[in-house]
Amino acid sequence: MRSMLPALLLLISALLPRSVLAQASYATTFLPANFQAFAIDEAGRVAGRGTDPNGNALAFVWTAGNIAFLPAPTADGQTLVANALGSGAAAGAWLSGGSMRGFVYVNGASQDTGTLYGGDTVAWGVNAAGQAVGESLDADGNSRAFLYSGAGIVDLGTLGGATAQARGINNAGTVVGGAQPGPDFPNDGAHAFLYSGGVMTDLGTLGGGFSWANAVNEAGQVAGYSLLAGDTGFHPFLYSGGVMLDLGSLGGDYAEARALNEAGLVVGLASLPGFGFSHAFLYADGSLQDLNLLAEGLGDFTLTEAVGINGQGQIIANGCNDFGFCAPVLLTPVPEPAQFILILAGLLPLSRRLLRATKRE
């Protein structure tokens, strides 16, 4: 009977996918060519900018292979891009009479966010309640951060300077982005901020004169990027518990976090030493990992940026090859957790029986 134990181990090794035995890997699903993705939701839907059969550039939502182009708030307008996707809501920008406006798409219809001071407006983030955040130009051409909640649009203020831009919002209404700091930081272009309860808080930097927040999860963790001390390069950060953690790089001097999920996994883009495409990255288990080394079936295609990650670990990225073919790519973890659990559920009782039989010998 003891001779059956090695055979059992070999059977388990054969049944478990390579990604479980070694490092995590991802199956790839290519979206249409020349589309660009910007967000993914918990259901695996993808939003971004694409081209309809008539050659119009429109905001889209992709669901399991099906493309839906989003309508503008008015019949004579045209959506341009969907920058964000929540549970049942999307947000982005649309064109109205030569002016750019923000929109929120919810319950099958698009709503105009309005503007703060009459200037061009873009929505960058949305939550499940249909609240949207973004930026709107004032009369002097300065960007101002806004919050739209269906009943109107409000200015979130700044960190003391003239400009601010909101980039993300969670379901609790916590907003993040970047804002020009006040006179205490005269040479700093912007600092990452967190807005909650009517108060905008400066999150600081990684030592340099710039930082920016792109996303916030339900736990209040924030992902973004910052200049390092001496302004020697940009690194992505994860802000959690009052501490801004430097996530490192892929060897180049620029890296930026674009999104994170509820588990604190972070995705973005990072340059490599020398020249060439940036590479999409995943920050997990304390290290920055090149997604091109984890994704299957890419061939000569390079994932240049990862822009979203959901609670299932699915990642949406954009990329190109050397011949100009560009497309979004959906990365799905392999094996799926349910498959792994089913495999173990079937093998563990067998292994127990074999072990008991071995002990009786």
VOBA-1610 file (N, C-alpha, C; in pm, whole numbers, padded with zeros to 5 digits, always signed):
BEGIN
Met+00082-00120+00000Met+00000+00000+00000Met+00085+00125+00000Arg+00202+00121+00072Arg+00287+00239+00075Arg+00328+00283-00065Ser+00339+00187-00157Ser+00381+00221-00292Ser+00277+00307-00364Met+00154+00312-00310Met+00050+00392-00374Met+00063+00540-00341Leu+00132+00575-00232Leu+00143+00715-00193Leu+00217+00799-00296Pro+00334+00755-00345Pro+00397+00834-00451Pro+00308+00849-00574Ala+00233+00742-00605Ala+00144+00750-00720Ala+00034+00853-00698Leu-00015+00861-00571Leu-00117+00961-00540Leu-00062+01101-00556Leu+00060+01123-00508Leu+00121+01255-00522Leu+00140+01292-00668Leu+00179+01194-00749Leu+00193+01220-00892Leu+00059+01254-00955Leu-00047+01185-00908Leu-00180+01213-00962Leu-00222+01355-00928Ile-00199+01398-00803Ile-00233+01534-00763Ile-00155+01634-00846Ser-00025+01608-00865Ser+00058+01699-00944Ser+00009+01708-01087Ala-00038+01597-01142Ala-00085+01598-01280Ala-00217+01673-01293Leu-00302+01662-01190Leu-00433+01725-01198Leu-00429+01873-01169Leu-00338+01915-01081Leu-00331+02057-01049Leu-00265+02134-01162Pro-00322+02246-01203Pro-00261+02326-01310Pro-00123+02375-01269Arg-00044+02404-01370Arg+00093+02450-01349Arg+00098+02572-01259Ser-00005+02660-01269Ser-00003+02785-01194Ser-00014+02761-01045Val-00075+02649-01003Val-00083+02619-00861Val+00049+02564-00811Leu+00114+02483-00892Leu+00239+02420-00851Leu+00354+02519-00855Ala+00347+02619-00940Ala+00454+02717-00950Ala+00398+02854-00914Gln+00405+02950-01002Gln+00352+03082-00976Gln+00215+03097-01043Ala+00139+03197-00997Ala+00007+03219-01053Ala+00017+03251-01201Ser-00079+03206-01280Ser-00081+03239-01422Ser-00222+03280-01461Tyr-00235+03337-01581Tyr-00361+03393-01626Tyr-00393+03348-01767Ala-00518+03310-01787Ala-00568+03286-01922Ala-00602+03421-01984Thr-00588+03432-02115Thr-00606+03561-02183Thr-00727+03558-02276Thr-00803+03666-02274Thr-00914+03687-02367Thr-00893+03822-02433Phe-00875+03823-02564Phe-00853+03948-02637Phe-00986+04013-02672Leu-00998+04141-02642Leu-01113+04221-02684Leu-01085+04275-02824Pro-01181+04346-02885Pro-01159+04391-03024Pro-01036+04478-03041Ala-00974+04467-03157Ala-00855+04545-03190Ala-00887+04694-03193Asn-00790+04773-03151Asn-00797+04919-03151Asn-00901+04975-03054Phe-00953+04891-02965Phe-01028+04939-02850Phe-00927+04970-02738Gln-00968+05045-02639Gln-00884+05071-02523Gln-00970+05059-02398Ala-00924+04980-02302Ala-00999+04957-02179Ala-00948+05048-02067Phe-01039+05082-01976Phe-01003+05166-01862Phe-01053+05113-01729Ala-01143+05014-01730Ala-01199+04969-01602Ala-01259+04830-01617Ile-01272+04761-01502Ile-01339+04632-01494Ile-01420+04630-01366Asp-01537+04562-01368Asp-01616+04554-01246Asp-01615+04412-01190Glu-01690+04391-01082Glu-01688+04262-01012Glu-01747+04150-01095Ala-01829+04183-01193Ala-01887+04081-01281Ala-01799+04050-01401Gly-01683+04115-01411Gly-01594+04092-01524Gly-01628+04173-01647Arg-01720+04270-01634Arg-01749+04360-01746Arg-01634+04460-01760Val-01611+04505-01882Val-01500+04596-01913Val-01555+04721-01979Ala-01499+04836-01943Ala-01542+04963-02003Ala-01422+05037-02061Gly-01450+05121-02162Gly-01343+05199-02221Gly-01389+05277-02342Arg-01301+05282-02443Arg-01327+05355-02566Arg-01307+05262-02684Gly-01404+05263-02778Gly-01394+05177-02895Gly-01454+05244-03017Thr-01451+05174-03129Thr-01502+05227-03255Thr-01619+05144-03303Asp-01732+05211-03332Asp-01849+05138-03379Asp-01836+05108-03529Pro-01929+05032-03587Pro-01918+04996-03730Pro-01916+05115-03824Asn-01964+05231-03778Asn-01963+05351-03862Asn-01837+05435-03845Gly-01743+05385-03766Gly-01617+05456-03748Gly-01620+05561-03638Asn-01727+05566-03557Asn-01736+05663-03449Asn-01667+05610-03323Ala-01588+05695-03259Ala-01525+05660-03132Ala-01626+05683-03020Leu-01662+05575-02949Leu-01768+05581-02849Leu-01727+05509-02721Ala-01791+05547-02612Ala-01776+05472-02487Ala-01842+05335-02502Phe-01780+05231-02446Phe-01838+05097-02457Phe-01833+05025-02323Val-01918+04924-02312Val-01911+04824-02205Val-01913+04687-02271Trp-01813+04605-02239Trp-01799+04469-02294Trp-01845+04370-02188Thr-01933+04278-02227Thr-01982+04176-02134Thr-01976+04040-02201Ala-01882+03957-02158Ala-01870+03820-02208Ala-01874+03812-02360Gly-01799+03899-02426Gly-01789+03895-02571Gly-01884+03986-02644Asn-01978+04046-02573Asn-02075+04135-02636Asn-02041+04281-02607Ile-02044+04365-02713Ile-02012+04506-02701Ile-02141+04589-02700Ala-02154+04677-02601Ala-02263+04773-02599Ala-02203+04913-02599Phe-02234+04991-02702Phe-02189+05130-02706Phe-02289+05216-02629Leu-02237+05303-02543Leu-02323+05378-02453Leu-02379+05503-02520Pro-02506+05531-02498Pro-02567+05650-02558Pro-02528+05777-02483Ala-02536+05889-02550Ala-02513+06019-02486Ala-02638+06063-02413Pro-02627+06158-02321Pro-02746+06208-02251Pro-02847+06275-02343Thr-02803+06328-02457Thr-02896+06388-02553Thr-02876+06324-02690Ala-02979+06329-02773Ala-02975+06262-02903Ala-02872+06323-02997Asp-02839+06451-02980Asp-02743+06515-03069Asp-02601+06509-03016Gly-02579+06438-02905Gly-02446+06424-02848Gly-02383+06290-02881Gln-02262+06269-02830Gln-02189+06146-02856Gln-02097+06116-02739Thr-02107+05996-02683Thr-02013+05957-02578Thr-01874+05939-02638Leu-01773+05969-02558Leu-01635+05959-02604Leu-01560+05845-02539Val-01578+05826-02407Val-01502+05726-02333Val-01573+05695-02203Ala-01567+05569-02161Ala-01610+05528-02027Ala-01484+05503-01945Asn-01458+05591-01849Asn-01336+05581-01769Asn-01351+05492-01647Ala-01475+05468-01605Ala-01498+05396-01480Ala-01621+05308-01492Leu-01623+05203-01409Leu-01731+05106-01412Leu-01756+05057-01271Gly-01879+05074-01223Gly-01917+05022-01093Gly-02022+04914-01111Ser-02084+04876-01002Ser-02189+04774-01008Ser-02314+04836-01069Gly-02330+04818-01200Gly-02447+04872-01268Gly-02434+05015-01313Ala-02317+05076-01300Ala-02298+05215-01340Ala-02166+05231-01415Ala-02165+05326-01509Ala-02043+05362-01581Ala-02035+05513-01583Ala-01914+05566-01604Ala-01896+05712-01609Ala-01783+05746-01702Gly-01791+05865-01762Gly-01686+05906-01854Gly-01711+06045-01908Ala-01688+06061-02039Ala-01702+06192-02103Ala-01784+06180-02230Trp-01859+06286-02263Trp-01935+06291-02387Trp-01919+06428-02450Leu-01950+06434-02578Leu-01933+06557-02655Leu-02070+06619-02679Ser-02082+06748-02640Ser-02208+06819-02655Ser-02181+06955-02718Gly-02216+06969-02846Gly-02197+07097-02913Gly-02055+07148-02914Gly-01959+07060-02925Gly-01818+07099-02927Gly-01756+07109-02789Ser-01832+07089-02683Ser-01780+07093-02546Ser-01781+06954-02485Met-01682+06927-02398Met-01675+06799-02332Met-01748+06807-02198Arg-01829+06705-02172Arg-01907+06699-02049Arg-01891+06560-01987Gly-01915+06553-01857Gly-01915+06424-01790Gly-02051+06357-01801Phe-02052+06222-01796Phe-02180+06151-01794Phe-02172+06033-01699Val-02288+05993-01652Val-02304+05870-01573Val-02410+05786-01642Tyr-02377+05660-01669Tyr-02470+05567-01732Tyr-02521+05471-01625Val-02652+05476-01597Val-02712+05391-01494Val-02855+05360-01533Asn-02898+05237-01505Asn-03034+05193-01537Asn-03068+05212-01685Gly-02971+05190-01772Gly-02995+05193-01915Gly-02999+05329-01979Ala-02965+05435-01903Ala-02969+05570-01959Ala-02850+05650-01910Ser-02808+05749-01990Ser-02696+05835-01954Ser-02747+05968-01899Gln-02679+06016-01795Gln-02711+06143-01733Gln-02592+06237-01747Asp-02618+06361-01775Asp-02514+06463-01780Asp-02478+06505-01637Thr-02349+06510-01605Thr-02309+06552-01470Thr-02322+06702-01450Gly-02333+06778-01560Gly-02325+06923-01549Gly-02180+06967-01532Thr-02160+07096-01512Thr-02025+07149-01493Thr-02023+07235-01367Leu-01901+07259-01316Leu-01888+07346-01199Leu-01898+07493-01238Tyr-01822+07530-01342Tyr-01812+07672-01378Tyr-01827+07695-01528Gly-01881+07595-01599Gly-01907+07610-01741Gly-01800+07554-01832Gly-01686+07509-01778Gly-01578+07458-01860Gly-01589+07309-01889Asp-01498+07258-01971Asp-01496+07116-02004Asp-01490+07031-01877Thr-01560+06917-01881Thr-01576+06832-01763Thr-01559+06686-01803Val-01491+06609-01717Val-01470+06466-01740Val-01495+06392-01610Ala-01571+06282-01616Ala-01588+06193-01500Ala-01485+06082-01508Trp-01412+06063-01398Trp-01306+05961-01394Trp-01341+05842-01305Gly-01432+05860-01212Gly-01464+05751-01120Gly-01613+05744-01093Val-01662+05624-01055Val-01803+05606-01024Val-01816+05494-00921Asn-01919+05501-00837Asn-01945+05392-00744Asn-02079+05327-00774Ala-02117+05228-00692Ala-02237+05150-00719Ala-02364+05234-00710Ala-02359+05343-00634Ala-02476+05430-00619Ala-02491+05530-00734Gly-02396+05529-00827Gly-02401+05622-00939Gly-02340+05757-00908Gln-02274+05771-00793Gln-02198+05892-00765Gln-02073+05893-00853Ala-02044+06008-00913Ala-01929+06018-01002Ala-01837+06130-00956Val-01708+06114-00984Val-01609+06217-00953Val-01524+06242-01076Gly-01460+06360-01080Gly-01375+06391-01192Gly-01319+06531-01182Glu-01308+06597-01297Glu-01252+06731-01300Glu-01334+06820-01394Ser-01342+06948-01359Ser-01417+07045-01438Ser-01339+07176-01438Leu-01322+07237-01554Leu-01243+07359-01565Leu-01320+07482-01518Asp-01248+07570-01447Asp-01309+07697-01409Asp-01279+07803-01515Ala-01319+07927-01488Ala-01305+08035-01587Ala-01160+08065-01621Asp-01067+08032-01530Asp-00924+08056-01554Asp-00853+07936-01615Gly-00929+07831-01644Gly-00870+07711-01702Gly-00810+07616-01601Asn-00837+07638-01472Asn-00787+07549-01367Asn-00882+07431-01348Ser-00825+07313-01333Ser-00905+07194-01306Ser-00951+07194-01161Arg-01078+07163-01139Arg-01134+07155-01005Arg-01198+07017-00988Ala-01176+06957-00873Ala-01233+06826-00844Ala-01381+06838-00812Phe-01462+06746-00868Phe-01605+06752-00841Phe-01659+06618-00794Leu-01774+06626-00727Leu-01855+06509-00691Leu-01995+06531-00745Tyr-02042+06435-00824Tyr-02178+06438-00879Tyr-02257+06324-00816Ser-02375+06356-00764Ser-02454+06253-00696Ser-02598+06247-00745Gly-02622+06285-00869Gly-02756+06277-00925Gly-02836+06404-00905Ala-02818+06469-00791Ala-02894+06590-00762Ala-02815+06717-00794Gly-02693+06702-00840Gly-02612+06819-00871Gly-02464+06787-00859Ile-02381+06888-00884Ile-02236+06873-00887Ile-02176+06974-00789Val-02077+06930-00710Val-02017+07018-00610Val-01866+07017-00623Asp-01803+07129-00590Asp-01658+07147-00590Asp-01603+07093-00459Leu-01504+07004-00466Leu-01446+06944-00346Leu-01334+07028-00285Gly-01297+07138-00350Gly-01190+07222-00297Gly-01052+07174-00340Thr-00949+07225-00275Thr-00811+07190-00307Thr-00732+07171-00178Leu-00603+07148-00192Leu-00512+07140-00077Leu-00446+07274-00048Gly-00500+07379-00103Gly-00446+07513-00081Gly-00402+07581-00208Gly-00382+07504-00316Gly-00345+07559-00444Gly-00466+07589-00530Ala-00443+07604-00660Ala-00551+07645-00750Ala-00622+07528-00816Thr-00561+07408-00818Thr-00617+07299-00896Thr-00636+07173-00814Ala-00729+07089-00860Ala-00752+06956-00802Ala-00827+06873-00903Gln-00801+06743-00903Gln-00870+06650-00992Gln-00902+06523-00913Ala-01027+06480-00916Ala-01068+06357-00849Ala-01059+06241-00947Arg-01012+06126-00899Arg-00990+06011-00986Arg-01071+05887-00948Gly-01101+05869-00820Gly-01171+05748-00779Gly-01262+05773-00661Ile-01365+05689-00647Ile-01458+05698-00536Ile-01502+05557-00498Asn-01514+05528-00367Asn-01564+05398-00325Asn-01711+05409-00285Asn-01768+05299-00243Asn-01911+05298-00214Asn-01947+05376-00088Ala-01848+05407-00004Ala-01873+05490+00115Ala-01865+05638+00082Gly-01832+05671-00043Gly-01822+05811-00083Gly-01686+05872-00060Thr-01586+05792-00026Thr-01449+05842-00011Thr-01390+05866-00149Val-01332+05984-00168Val-01281+06027-00299Val-01129+06044-00291Val-01059+06006-00399Val-00915+06027-00406Val-00879+06094-00538Gly-00761+06154-00541Gly-00712+06220-00661Gly-00583+06293-00633Gly-00562+06402-00705Gly-00443+06483-00687Gly-00479+06630-00685Ala-00410+06708-00603Ala-00439+06851-00591Ala-00311+06928-00568Gln-00309+07050-00618Gln-00195+07138-00596Gln-00190+07178-00449Pro-00077+07154-00382Pro-00070+07190-00240Pro-00053+07341-00221Gly-00061+07384-00097Gly-00055+07526-00066Gly+00085+07582-00063Pro+00102+07701-00005Pro+00231+07771-00007Pro+00342+07701+00070Asp+00308+07605+00155Asp+00413+07531+00225Asp+00491+07440+00130Phe+00435+07415+00011Phe+00500+07329-00088Phe+00504+07402-00222Pro+00577+07511-00231Pro+00568+07597-00351Pro+00617+07532-00479Asn+00702+07432-00471Asn+00759+07373-00592Asn+00698+07237-00627Asp+00596+07196-00551Asp+00535+07066-00575Asp+00418+07080-00673Gly+00416+06995-00776Gly+00310+07003-00875Gly+00176+06959-00823Ala+00172+06851-00745Ala+00048+06799-00690Ala+00080+06700-00579His-00015+06682-00489His-00008+06578-00386His-00134+06493-00393Ala-00118+06365-00369Ala-00232+06275-00360Ala-00320+06319-00244Phe-00453+06312-00265Phe-00543+06346-00156Phe-00649+06239-00136Leu-00706+06241-00016Leu-00822+06160+00019Leu-00927+06256+00076Tyr-01047+06249+00020Tyr-01156+06338+00062Tyr-01265+06254+00127Ser-01296+06285+00253Ser-01399+06211+00326Ser-01460+06302+00431Gly-01591+06295+00445Gly-01658+06376+00546Gly-01641+06525+00528Gly-01625+06568+00403Gly-01610+06710+00376Gly-01470+06764+00395Val-01373+06676+00423Val-01235+06718+00448Val-01141+06654+00346Met-01055+06736+00283Met-00953+06687+00190Met-00821+06676+00264Thr-00764+06554+00265Thr-00642+06526+00339Thr-00526+06500+00244Asp-00413+06564+00268Asp-00291+06542+00191Asp-00228+06411+00235Leu-00207+06318+00140Leu-00149+06188+00173Leu+00003+06189+00170Gly+00064+06302+00132Gly+00209+06309+00127Gly+00266+06247+00002Thr+00397+06221+00004Thr+00467+06165-00111Thr+00567+06059-00062Leu+00637+05999-00157Leu+00745+05904-00124Leu+00879+05977-00111Gly+00874+06106-00085Gly+00996+06183-00063Gly+01021+06289-00168Gly+00953+06279-00283Gly+00972+06376-00390Gly+00868+06487-00387Gly+00862+06564-00495Gly+00774+06679-00500Gly+00643+06655-00571Phe+00600+06529-00583Phe+00476+06500-00655Phe+00421+06365-00610Ser+00290+06357-00599Ser+00222+06228-00583Ser+00081+06240-00639Trp+00020+06127-00669Trp-00113+06126-00731Trp-00184+05997-00692Ala-00311+06007-00655Ala-00392+05890-00620Ala-00489+05859-00733Asn-00495+05733-00774Asn-00582+05692-00885Asn-00702+05610-00843Ala-00694+05541-00728Ala-00801+05448-00693Ala-00808+05429-00542Val-00929+05395-00494Val-00952+05366-00352Val-01045+05246-00342Asn-01017+05153-00250Asn-01106+05038-00232Asn-01199+05060-00113Glu-01281+04961-00082Glu-01382+04978+00024Glu-01319+04985+00163Ala-01197+04937+00178Ala-01127+04946+00306Ala-01057+05081+00324Gly-01064+05166+00221Gly-00998+05296+00229Gly-00853+05294+00189Gln-00803+05180+00137Gln-00667+05176+00085Gln-00662+05252-00047Val-00550+05319-00073Val-00537+05406-00189Val-00416+05363-00271Ala-00431+05361-00404Ala-00321+05329-00494Ala-00292+05447-00584Gly-00165+05471-00610Gly-00124+05581-00697Gly+00024+05575-00727Tyr+00086+05691-00745Tyr+00229+05694-00774Tyr+00289+05825-00723Ser+00421+05825-00707Ser+00487+05940-00646Ser+00631+05950-00692Leu+00680+06073-00694Leu+00824+06094-00712Leu+00898+06049-00587Leu+01017+05995-00607Leu+01103+05956-00496Leu+01185+06074-00447Ala+01249+06056-00335Ala+01337+06161-00282Ala+01441+06198-00386Gly+01466+06326-00402Gly+01558+06372-00504Gly+01498+06374-00643Asp+01368+06343-00652Asp+01296+06339-00780Asp+01368+06253-00883Thr+01417+06136-00836Thr+01496+06048-00921Thr+01412+05953-01006Gly+01285+05940-00975Gly+01198+05851-01050Gly+01063+05840-00984Phe+00968+05780-01056Phe+00833+05760-01005Phe+00814+05614-00966His+00757+05592-00848His+00722+05456-00805His+00574+05451-00768Pro+00510+05336-00786Pro+00372+05321-00739Pro+00369+05309-00587Phe+00254+05347-00530Phe+00241+05332-00385Phe+00106+05270-00350Leu+00102+05211-00231Leu-00022+05166-00167Leu-00028+05237-00033Tyr-00131+05319-00016Tyr-00149+05394+00109Tyr-00250+05318+00194Ser-00208+05277+00314Ser-00294+05197+00401Ser-00258+05224+00546Gly-00359+05249+00627Gly-00334+05271+00769Gly-00247+05391+00798Gly-00257+05493+00713Gly-00178+05615+00735Gly-00035+05607+00685Val+00001+05497+00618Val+00139+05479+00570Val+00139+05463+00419Met+00229+05534+00350Met+00245+05522+00206Met+00360+05426+00178Leu+00326+05310+00122Leu+00425+05205+00095Leu+00475+05214-00048Asp+00606+05218-00066Asp+00669+05216-00198Asp+00663+05074-00252Leu+00600+05055-00369Leu+00582+04921-00425Leu+00697+04878-00516Gly+00795+04968-00539Gly+00910+04930-00618Gly+00893+04958-00766Ser+00968+04885-00849Ser+00967+04908-00993Ser+01005+04780-01066Leu+01007+04787-01200Leu+01056+04678-01283Leu+01194+04712-01339Gly+01263+04804-01275Gly+01399+04838-01316Gly+01412+04970-01385Gly+01300+05028-01434Gly+01303+05157-01500Gly+01280+05269-01401Asp+01266+05392-01455Asp+01252+05507-01367Asp+01108+05557-01359Tyr+01011+05482-01415Tyr+00872+05524-01406Tyr+00782+05403-01382Ala+00697+05415-01281Ala+00596+05312-01255Ala+00477+05380-01188Glu+00357+05336-01225Glu+00234+05400-01177Glu+00129+05295-01146Ala+00068+05303-01027Ala-00043+05216-00992Ala-00172+05278-01045Arg-00252+05197-01112Arg-00377+05244-01171Arg-00500+05198-01094Ala-00495+05080-01032Ala-00614+05026-00969Ala-00575+04926-00861Leu-00671+04896-00772Leu-00651+04793-00670Leu-00785+04729-00639Asn-00780+04611-00576Asn-00905+04545-00537Asn-00916+04539-00386Glu-01018+04467-00337Glu-01043+04466-00193Glu-00938+04389-00114Ala-00863+04302-00182Ala-00755+04228-00117Ala-00626+04308-00112Gly-00626+04429-00166Gly-00504+04510-00168Gly-00408+04474-00279Leu-00453+04395-00379Leu-00371+04368-00496Leu-00375+04490-00586Val-00260+04530-00638Val-00246+04654-00713Val-00197+04624-00853Val-00250+04695-00953Val-00204+04680-01091Val-00170+04817-01148Gly-00086+04815-01253Gly-00049+04940-01317Gly+00049+04916-01430Leu+00140+05010-01448Leu+00239+05001-01556Leu+00375+05044-01503Ala+00479+04990-01563Ala+00614+05022-01520Ala+00710+05011-01637Ser+00806+05102-01642Ser+00908+05096-01747Ser+01017+04996-01707Leu+01086+04948-01809Leu+01199+04858-01790Leu+01328+04938-01811Pro+01442+04883-01773Pro+01568+04954-01802Pro+01584+04978-01952Gly+01626+05095-01991Gly+01642+05126-02133Gly+01511+05173-02194Phe+01495+05149-02324Phe+01379+05198-02397Phe+01284+05083-02431Gly+01170+05119-02487Gly+01072+05018-02527Gly+00941+05038-02456Phe+00847+04942-02478Phe+00717+04947-02415Phe+00729+04944-02264Ser+00637+05013-02196Ser+00619+04985-02054Ser+00554+04847-02042His+00560+04788-01923His+00499+04658-01900His+00394+04668-01791Ala+00283+04596-01809Ala+00180+04589-01707Ala+00233+04511-01587Phe+00196+04555-01466Phe+00243+04483-01347Phe+00128+04449-01254Leu+00154+04350-01169Leu+00069+04314-01056Leu+00154+04320-00931Tyr+00106+04390-00828Tyr+00174+04388-00699Tyr+00099+04291-00609Ala+00168+04182-00571Ala+00109+04079-00485Ala+00220+04011-00406Asp+00188+03967-00286Asp+00284+03895-00202Asp+00412+03975-00181Gly+00399+04108-00174Gly+00512+04192-00140Gly+00607+04222-00253Ser+00569+04191-00378Ser+00660+04218-00488Ser+00585+04263-00612Leu+00656+04339-00696Leu+00602+04385-00824Leu+00634+04279-00929Gln+00530+04229-00997Gln+00549+04120-01093Gln+00506+04164-01232Asp+00585+04130-01332Asp+00557+04160-01471Asp+00447+04067-01520Leu+00332+04122-01557Leu+00221+04038-01601Leu+00249+03966-01733Asn+00343+04015-01812Asn+00379+03946-01935Asn+00444+03810-01908Leu+00499+03793-01788Leu+00559+03665-01751Leu+00458+03571-01688Leu+00339+03622-01657Leu+00238+03541-01589Leu+00121+03505-01680Ala+00106+03577-01792Ala-00008+03554-01881Ala+00026+03453-01989Glu-00069+03367-02021Glu-00050+03264-02122Glu-00099+03313-02259Gly-00037+03265-02365Gly-00087+03286-02499Gly-00068+03425-02556Leu+00031+03500-02508Leu+00052+03635-02560Leu+00129+03638-02691Gly+00215+03541-02713Gly+00297+03542-02834Gly+00385+03665-02838Asp+00378+03741-02951Asp+00460+03861-02963Asp+00391+03985-02909Phe+00281+03965-02837Phe+00202+04075-02783Phe+00257+04115-02646Thr+00264+04247-02619Thr+00313+04297-02491Thr+00202+04370-02417Leu+00176+04329-02294Leu+00083+04401-02207Leu+00155+04524-02155Thr+00110+04642-02197Thr+00183+04765-02164Thr+00130+04834-02039Glu+00003+04811-02005Glu-00053+04873-01885Glu-00170+04789-01836Ala-00180+04773-01704Ala-00296+04711-01641Ala-00377+04822-01577Val-00507+04829-01608Val-00587+04943-01566Val-00698+04908-01468Gly-00721+04779-01442Gly-00825+04743-01348Gly-00808+04601-01297Ile-00858+04576-01174Ile-00857+04442-01115Ile-00980+04430-01027Asn-01050+04317-01034Asn-01169+04299-00952Asn-01144+04199-00839Gly-01250+04173-00762Gly-01235+04087-00646Gly-01208+03942-00679Gln-01236+03900-00802Gln-01206+03763-00845Gln-01061+03750-00892Gly-00989+03861-00892Gly-00852+03860-00941Gly-00839+03879-01090Gln-00952+03900-01160Gln-00945+03928-01304Gln-00883+04066-01325Ile-00798+04076-01427Ile-00726+04200-01457Ile-00757+04239-01601Ile-00781+04367-01623Ile-00794+04417-01759Ile-00671+04501-01791Ala-00609+04472-01905Ala-00487+04539-01946Ala-00498+04579-02092Asn-00413+04670-02133Asn-00400+04709-02274Asn-00261+04673-02322Gly-00248+04651-02454Gly-00117+04617-02507Gly-00112+04625-02658Cys+00007+04599-02711Cys+00031+04604-02856Cys+00140+04503-02892Asn+00154+04476-03022Asn+00273+04406-03068Asn+00356+04501-03155Asp+00467+04453-03205Asp+00558+04539-03281Asp+00502+04579-03418Phe+00391+04518-03459Phe+00335+04546-03591Phe+00214+04639-03583Gly+00189+04697-03465Gly+00082+04794-03451Gly-00053+04738-03416Phe-00061+04608-03388Phe-00187+04550-03342Phe-00202+04579-03194Cys-00307+04652-03156Cys-00330+04689-03017Cys-00470+04648-02975Ala-00486+04604-02852Ala-00616+04560-02803Ala-00613+04548-02652Pro-00731+04556-02587Pro-00739+04521-02446Pro-00734+04370-02430Val-00686+04325-02314Val-00678+04182-02284Val-00732+04158-02143Leu-00827+04066-02131Leu-00879+04026-02002Leu-00797+03908-01952Leu-00741+03922-01833Leu-00662+03816-01771Leu-00744+03751-01660Thr-00763+03621-01670Thr-00841+03548-01571Thr-00751+03447-01501Pro-00747+03448-01368Pro-00657+03355-01296Pro-00686+03211-01331Val-00580+03131-01342Val-00589+02988-01369Val-00516+02916-01258Pro-00574+02816-01189Pro-00712+02775-01207Pro-00806+02871-01139Glu-00933+02867-01179Glu-01032+02942-01105Glu-01047+02879-00968Pro-01068+02959-00864Pro-01075+02904-00728Pro-01173+02789-00714Ala-01288+02796-00779Ala-01388+02690-00766Ala-01337+02558-00820Gln-01260+02564-00930Gln-01206+02442-00989Gln-01105+02378-00895Phe-01021+02460-00834Phe-00920+02410-00743Phe-00985+02342-00622Ile-01092+02405-00569Ile-01162+02348-00455Ile-01224+02214-00491Leu-01283+02204-00611Leu-01344+02078-00653Leu-01239+01967-00667Ile-01122+02003-00719Ile-01016+01903-00731Ile-00976+01849-00596Leu-00954+01942-00499Leu-00912+01900-00366Leu-01023+01821-00297Ala-01149+01863-00318Ala-01261+01794-00255Ala-01266+01648-00298Gly-01230+01621-00421Gly-01231+01484-00469Gly-01110+01404-00426Leu-00994+01470-00411Leu-00870+01398-00382Leu-00845+01375-00234Leu-00891+01466-00149Leu-00860+01453-00007Leu-00921+01328+00057Pro-01049+01294+00030Pro-01100+01168+00087Pro-01021+01046+00042Leu-00979+01045-00085Leu-00899+00933-00134Leu-00767+00924-00060Ser-00702+01040-00039Ser-00573+01038+00029Ser-00587+00992+00173Arg-00698+01029+00240Arg-00718+00984+00379Arg-00734+00833+00386Arg-00810+00778+00291Arg-00828+00632+00292Arg-00696+00560+00270Leu-00614+00613+00179Leu-00485+00549+00154Leu-00393+00559+00274Leu-00395+00673+00342Leu-00310+00690+00460Leu-00353+00595+00571Arg-00487+00581+00593Arg-00533+00489+00696Arg-00492+00345+00665Ala-00502+00310+00535Ala-00462+00174+00496Ala-00314+00153+00517Thr-00234+00256+00493Thr-00089+00246+00512Thr-00055+00224+00658Lys-00126+00296+00747Lys-00096+00283+00891Lys-00131+00145+00943Arg-00230+00077+00881Arg-00268-00057+00929Arg-00164-00162+00892Glu-00081-00133+00793Glu+00020-00234+00751Glu+00131-00250+00855
//
